[in-house]
Amino acid sequence: MQKFTPQNPSYEQVVRDSFSRQPFMALMGAQMGQVAPGRCDILVDWRQDLTQQHGFFHGGMVSSIADSAAGYAAYTLFPNESTVLTVDFKVSFLNPSKGDHIQASAEVIRAGKKIYHVKAEVFAFSDEVKTHCLSGIFTMMCLQGKSDAANLGRKDEVS
């Protein structure tokens, strides 16, 4: 893992506060795990309402936690008074996401001034078995001068 120095000494609290404001992550019951400079983990326990017709975690949900983990991995390196936005991502599903819980782990592979490249993986855990379910590459943008808490709650206020 590459060693990064956060620009904001309060990066972990900023990231955890931002995560706590995400209604979609709360809807899925997602929990933030480890947060370190250039790194973030997100976990989700199995629930039937998060599955597709075969009982596996739904692929859209799996890619969503990978996207959030990647965004927050990048966000750990951003300056104060900024926020994160996904530019694009490419994921490959390697195995069905079947287990008691899944974990997305993301790591920054290149940090630029505005653009950050991040890799993420998702693993499913069932008893003692760990299954690699998804690998992806994500591009994140640092939006400086934008509050991470702005525009909550109203769809007509998004800028």
C-alpha positions in Angstrom: 0.0 0.0 0.0 1.2 3.4 -0.9 1.8 5.8 2.0 -0.3 9.0 1.9 -0.4 12.1 4.1 -3.8 13.6 4.6 -4.2 17.3 3.9 -6.8 17.6 6.7 -5.7 16.4 10.1 -9.3 15.7 11.0 -9.8 13.5 8.0 -11.2 10.5 9.9 -13.9 12.5 11.7 -14.8 14.3 8.4 -15.2 11.0 6.6 -17.2 9.4 9.3 -19.5 12.4 9.6 -20.1 12.5 5.9 -20.9 8.7 5.8 -23.4 9.2 8.7 -25.3 11.7 6.5 -25.8 9.3 3.6 -29.5 8.1 3.7 -28.7 5.3 1.1 -26.0 3.8 3.2 -28.3 3.9 6.3 -31.1 2.3 4.2 -28.8 -0.7 3.5 -27.5 -0.8 7.1 -24.0 -0.2 5.9 -21.3 0.4 8.5 -18.0 2.1 8.1 -15.0 0.0 9.1 -11.4 1.0 9.0 -10.5 4.6 7.8 -6.9 5.4 7.2 -5.1 7.8 4.8 -6.0 6.7 1.3 -8.1 3.7 2.6 -11.6 2.9 3.7 -13.8 -0.2 4.4 -17.6 -0.5 4.4 -19.5 -3.5 5.7 -23.1 -4.7 5.1 -24.8 -7.6 6.9 -27.0 -10.0 4.9 -30.7 -9.1 4.8 -33.3 -10.6 2.5 -34.3 -7.2 1.3 -30.8 -6.6 0.0 -30.8 -9.7 -2.3 -31.7 -10.6 -5.8 -33.9 -13.5 -6.9 -31.2 -16.2 -6.0 -30.6 -14.9 -2.5 -27.2 -13.3 -3.3 -26.5 -9.6 -2.3 -27.9 -7.5 -5.2 -25.1 -6.4 -7.6 -26.3 -2.8 -7.5 -25.9 -2.8 -3.8 -22.5 -4.5 -3.9 -21.2 -1.9 -6.4 -22.7 0.9 -4.4 -20.7 0.0 -1.3 -17.6 -0.3 -3.4 -18.2 3.1 -4.9 -18.8 4.7 -1.4 -15.6 3.0 0.0 -13.6 4.3 -3.0 -15.0 7.8 -2.5 -14.2 7.9 1.1 -10.7 6.4 0.6 -10.1 9.4 -1.7 -11.8 11.8 0.7 -9.4 11.0 3.4 -6.7 12.8 1.4 -8.8 15.9 0.5 -8.2 19.4 2.0 -10.6 20.9 4.5 -13.7 22.5 2.9 -14.1 20.0 0.1 -16.3 17.1 -0.9 -16.1 14.1 -3.1 -17.9 13.1 -6.3 -17.6 9.9 -8.4 -16.5 10.6 -12.0 -16.7 7.1 -13.3 -16.1 3.4 -12.3 -15.7 0.0 -13.9 -16.4 -3.0 -11.9 -16.1 -6.7 -12.6 -18.2 -9.3 -10.7 -16.0 -12.3 -10.0 -18.3 -14.5 -7.9 -21.8 -14.3 -6.4 -21.9 -12.2 -3.3 -23.3 -14.8 -1.0 -22.6 -14.9 2.8 -23.4 -13.5 6.2 -21.9 -10.1 5.3 -19.9 -8.4 2.7 -17.0 -5.9 3.0 -15.8 -3.3 0.5 -12.2 -2.3 0.9 -10.8 0.6 -1.2 -7.4 2.0 -1.6 -6.1 5.1 -3.5 -3.7 4.2 -6.2 -3.0 7.7 -7.5 -3.8 11.0 -5.8 -3.8 14.1 -8.1 -4.9 17.7 -7.3 -8.5 17.1 -8.4 -8.7 13.6 -9.7 -8.0 10.5 -7.6 -7.8 6.9 -8.9 -8.9 4.2 -6.5 -9.2 0.4 -6.6 -11.9 -1.4 -4.6 -12.6 -5.0 -3.9 -15.6 -6.6 -2.2 -15.5 -9.9 -0.3 -18.3 -12.0 1.0 -17.9 -13.8 4.3 -19.7 -17.0 5.3 -18.5 -18.8 8.4 -14.8 -19.3 7.7 -15.0 -18.8 3.9 -14.0 -15.5 2.3 -15.0 -15.1 -1.3 -13.7 -12.4 -3.7 -16.9 -11.0 -5.3 -16.0 -7.7 -7.1 -13.0 -5.8 -8.2 -13.2 -2.2 -9.6 -11.4 0.9 -10.6 -12.9 4.2 -9.6 -12.2 7.9 -10.5 -13.1 10.4 -7.8 -13.1 14.2 -8.0 -12.2 16.6 -5.2 -14.6 19.5 -5.2 -12.8 22.2 -3.3 -14.8 25.0 -1.7 -18.0 22.9 -1.6 -19.5 21.9 1.7 -19.9 18.2 2.1 -23.1 18.9 4.1 -24.7 21.2 1.6 -28.1 20.6 -0.1 -29.4 17.8 2.1 -33.0 16.8 1.9 -34.3 18.7 -1.1 -33.9 17.4 -4.7 -34.4 20.9 -6.1 -31.4 22.3 -4.3 -28.7 20.0 -5.8 -26.1 22.1 -7.7 
